[in-house]
């Protein structure tokens, strides 16, 4: 890695080792790099500490500015070759993180990015990443201007994206069906994930979300980290 690239700094909320709790790779041991700042503010977000008050957030308090070389050394501490880049919205920092991700990919790491699907991935990023866990926002997020069709199709065209929708109520299922028809998303790459930050809510919702997956041939995404550890930061 060129010396000048090692000086690039990225706002980091936390780096930790756990298992992937969501999406197609649920259950896989992973090192998480959680960036700070987000371009959305979803009502049910369970990582609001990565963006709430971000307009006045201060380095050393809400986040740490980490150099690419510091992140590289941190990842080397773990006996794990699966990296999950999450947030916040990590795609805000893709240009800064790209040198690290390209190096990790070259060295045999598998890289997964969790994104809200509103920022177009650079071609070099697509080449370096194994998997995009794209979570388009439904109306239950409380967000307006939350979807960009051209960017969603860029993720489709990458051939590396699955689309995960957060489900709060049964009416959200029909919105998902309308969404994928309107935006022409591949139905066989759609996942439904029940919203919840406690075991009771998750298990209750998972029952009828699972039935919807069976009815429409979607895939059920769990939230294993909640079931195992509860709503605890860094787990």
Secondary structure, 3 states (H helix, E strand, C coil): CCCCHHHCEEEEEEEEEEECCCCCCCCCEEEEEEECCCCCCCCCCCCHHHCCCHHHCCECCCEEEEEHHHHHHHHCCCCCCEEEEECCCHHHHHHHHHHHHHHHHHCCCEEEEEECCCCCCCHHHHHHCCEEEECCCCHHHCCCCCCCHHHHHHHHHHCCEEEEEEECCCHHHHHHHHHHHHCCCCHHHEEEEECCCCHHHHHHHHHHHHHHHHHHCCEEECCHHHHHHCCCCCC
